[in-house]
Amino acid sequence: MMKFSCLVLAASSLVAPAHGNRGRHLSEEEERLAHGPAWKGGWGPPPPPDHSWGYHEESDDWSWSKSGKGSGKSSKSSGKSSKSSGKSSKSSGKSSKSSGKSSKSSGKSSKQGDKSYVWMWVPNWSGWDEGSAWSKPPQDDDDWAGTDDDDDDRPSWESDGHTGFYKPNPDGSPGWANDGHYPGTYVDFVEQDSSDYDPSQDGNAYSLHDYNHVTDLCYATCSGDHCTYHVLVDLYASEFGGIVFEECKHIGPFPTITMELGKTYRFVQTDRTNYIHPIGFGYHPDSPHQGLPEIDPANPPPGTDGSCAEDESCPEAKYFLNGDRIPLEQYENMFAHPIHAWVNYGDFSAELMFPKGTGYSYDIFYWCHLFQSSLNPCFTSPPPLALVQVHGFMGGRIKLLHNGKLVNRMNFPIHKLYFAPPSPYDQRCGTYGLQDFQLPHPECPHRFVCNVDDVDTSSIYSFAGCLESMNCHMFVGMTTYATQGDVALFLQDMIPHHQNAVNMAKSLLLKWNQRCEDLGDSESDVCIFEGLLREIVNSQNAQIQLMRDLLASNGWREFEDCPVKMSSFEEFMQKGGAGSNYEHNYDNDDAVMTVDDGKKYKDDDGSWSDDGHDDDGDDDDGSWGDDNKASGYRQRALSDGSDMGGICKIPCNGDVCDIYVRVNLFATVLGAYTFDECGDQPYPTIGLEIGKTYRFVQKELNNYYHPLGFAYFADGAHANKQELEDEYLKYKIDNKEVGLDNYEPKFFFSPREWGGFGTFNVEFTIPEDHGEDLFYFCHIHEFMSGRIKLLRNGVPVSYKNVPEMPYMHEYQDSRFDKSCGTMHLGEFQLPHPECPHKFVCDGDDGTNFAQCLDAMNCAMMVGMTTYVYDKYNGDVALFNHQMIPHHENAVNMAKALLHEGVIRCPDITSDTDDCKMEGLLHEIVNNQNFQIQQMRGILERDGFPEFNDCVVNINSNHHLRR
C-alpha cells in the first residue's frame, strides 16, 4: 500500500574542506572537490582568481584571501561587496541566495562599527539539478553579483526571484519568503552580537539558532579527566521542546557545548524532563535520522584514513543504567517505556571520550535518539559533509578542544538548526502555534468552555482560556479534503489532533499548582496524573514526527485544509441561541432539528428518533438488548444454571492443551477477548477441566497491551480482588518462564518491540479444590473479564454463575458503527446541530472512512464543549472532561482505519511503512483507552462527574469550496 521514496545517505563519500590545521592549504583532492561541480559549470561564485586558501591573520581564521594574506578590510566579490548576513534581504526582484546554490564567500572580513563579519565559500553538493534542488536555476544570461537594484548589495542570481531568508515555507519549514523553497545550502555567518536582527520585522518568528561562528560556548563541570553535563529538556522551547544543560541554562535550548580531547564526559539523564529523550552523538546533525553514522567504534570519523574501523577502535559513545553499561538499543527502548517504569529503572547516563590523534578536526553533534527531523524531499544521493542540513528539532553542536583551544574555529559541518520560538501568547499558555486561533474565529464555535467568563480562580481561568484556542486550532486543522486516500486523510487529521493533546498537557503542566515528588509512585493521583501529562506530551510528539515522515515517504502533503466557516456569536444569537426554537436548512438536507425539547437524530434507516436507534425496538441483527440498542453480539448468561449451552468447552486430551487468544478490537470500546477454539464469540464463557493445564497463547498482534490474567473474581486486581496464586500460573515468553512481573510490563512497550520478544503464553493449571467459577481478565485494562466454568469429566462443578459478573459488556450499538469499526457514533452522523456541516469536505464522494470520520469528529466536538468547575482541581477536571472525548476520537479514528483493511503488515517487527502505520494504530487504540481509564478514575476519586457537557449549537451554511 505504501512505498519508500527516500534513500539512505551513505557516509563514505562525505568530505569537507579543511579549516583545522593552521598554515595548511587545501590538499589536491580538497581543491578538486571545492572547485568541483559548484564552481566549474555549476551555480556558485568562485573566489577571485588572485585569492587562495590560507590563514587569515587579522580575523584569526582560515579563509579565501588575496595571495593568502588577510586584509581585514571589505573586499569586492564579482564587482560587488558582500554585506553582513543575518538580516532579510530586500524585495527588489533580486534575492539573497536561493536554496540549492552555493553560499557566500569566505575570506572577506569586513568592518561595520566594531563588529567583524566573516564570509565563507561553500560549494553545492551537486550543482543545480531539477529534482534535487529546491529553487529554479539561474537564467543563461544571469551573473553572480550584487546589482545596483539590490538594496543590501548582496550577491545573488539576478532573476532568481527570492526575496528573503527568515520566512517559513508553507509547510512550516524555514526557507525563502513566499515561494515554497527550502533554504538548501544557504550559509550565513551572523555577527556574535546578533541583537540587531529582529526576525519579527519580517512578520515571522523564525530564528537562526546555530550561528556559523563560535559564540556562547557551554563548559562541563570537570574533575581531572572526568567531566559532567546534566541534561534537561525544556518542553516549551519549540514545537518539540529543546535540550538544555544545567551547566549553561542561561544560554537556552540547543547550546554549543565543548569537549576536551582525551577527557571523559558523562551526560546525566536523571531529570524527569529527559523522558523519551535519550541522548545520542554523531558526526552529523541528527545522524541516525538521516541515515548517517553515529559515533561508534566501527564508524571512522569522516575524512580520516578509516583504519580504526578495522579493529573497532574508533571513538565510542557508551550508555549506562545505574552505573552498569548497557547496549544503546536497550537504553533507547527503555526511554519509550511508560514513565513510571522509566523512573523506577534508575539513573541513566551516556559517556563519550573523543581521543587525541584521530585526525578529525571538525565538530560533532548531540541529538535525541527518539525525536527526529526530516529532509523533505529526501536527498537522492549523498551530500558532502558541509551541506548536511537539519530542518528539525532536537540537537546541537559539540566543539572539540585541544589544551583549551578550539580544534575547529569555524562551525563545521554546517548545521542550520531552525526552531520557531513560541509566540508571546503561546508563552503565556505553555503551548505552541496558537497565536492565530484565539476566539472568536470564523472556523470555530464561539465557545468551548461555556462558563469561562465566570471563573474567578486565575490559574483555572487562564488554562480554560488557552484551552479554547487549542481546540479551535485542532478543529481548523481537522476540516480537510480527502484527495490522497484514507491513510493520508488519517495522518492529516491526526497530526493537529495530536498537537492539541500535546498543547493541553503542556499548558496544564505549566499552570498546575501541584507537583509529584516521585513519578514512580503508582498510588498517588498527583503522580499518576503528572505521568499521564508527560506521556501525552512526549509520546504524541514522537508520533507526530513519525506521521510526518510517513506522509513525506509516500509523497503526500501534510495539509489538505478545507475552510469550513461557522456562525459567529452574533449570528448564533440572532438565530435564537441555545434554549429557543429555530429551524436550520442544511445545504444538502431538509431535516428540521429541534434543539430545545429533546434532540432528534437520523437513524440508520433515514428515520428520526430520540436516540439514533431504530424505533421498532429490535436490533439491526434481530437480537435483543436491555436498551433496545443493536448488540451485534449477546453474551449468553447462565443466570440459573438451567441452560448450559453458553459454555465453550475446550477439548483437552493431553496434559497441556493450547488455547489461542485474540482480541477483537471492534467488538467493544476496549476490545474483547476471543479464543480460536470458541469461534468469534467475544468474552465467551469457557469450560476448563479440573487438573488439566491449559496454555493460553498470545502471539497475535491484537493481544498487544492485553496481558491475560486469571482471578477468583472479575477484573482481579483492578477490583482489589484476589488473583490466582503463582502455583497455578506460569508466565512464559518463547516457553521460557519469566514471571508476571516481567511478562506484563512488556505489553506496554512499542508494538514492534513487543513483537520482537517472541511468543507470549500463560500456562494455567486448574485447581482441584475450588468449587466456584473463575475469571480471565486483562492486567492493563479494567472491564475486560470473562467467566471460566470448572468442569469435572465435562460436567460443570457449579451450575450457578457465582461469583457474579459486576457489569455487562456493551457491544457495537448501530449498523453505522459496525460499518466503521467504531463505538457510539450512530447519533453523531451529520447533520448534527452541534457540529459543522462537514469535516471532510469531499467525504460524500469519498470512502466510507471519510464519512465515519465526520461522525467521529462531530462526537468529539460535542464532547469537548464543557463547563469548568471553579474549585480545587477544577483545572484537572476540565482537562479530563475534554481529553476523554478527545482520546475516544483518536481510538475511533485508529480503529476505523484498521477496519478498512488497507494496512498490510505480516510482521510487526519489519521496517516498512505499513508496519510503522499498523504499530502506530495499535498504540493509539490501546494506550489511549488505558489513559481514558486513568482519567475517569481521577475524576471519580476527586468527586467530579464523568461528564460536564454544555450545548453549543453551530450553523455552518458558510461552507467554502475550492
Helices and strands as residue ranges (DSSP letters): H 28-34, E 51-56, E 61-66, E 76-77, E 80-81, E 109-112, E 115-118, E 144-145, E 156-157, E 167-168, E 174-175, G 194-196, G 199-202, E 207-208, E 217-218, E 221-223, E 226-234, E 242-245, G 246-251, E 256-260, E 264-268, G 272-274, E 279-282, G 287-290, G 307-309, E 316-321, E 324-326, H 328-335, H 339-345, E 348-353, E 364-368, G 385-387, E 395-402, E 405-406, E 418-419, H 424-429, G 435-437, G 452-454, H 458-477, H 486-511, H 525-553, H 569-574, E 601-602, E 608-609, E 647-649, E 656-664, E 672-675, G 676-678, E 685-689, E 693-698, G 701-703, E 708-711, G 716-719, G 726-728, E 729-733, E 736-737, H 740-743, G 745-748, H 751-756, E 760-765, E 774-778, E 786-792, E 795-796, H 815-820, G 826-828, G 843-845, H 848-863, H 874-900, H 913-941
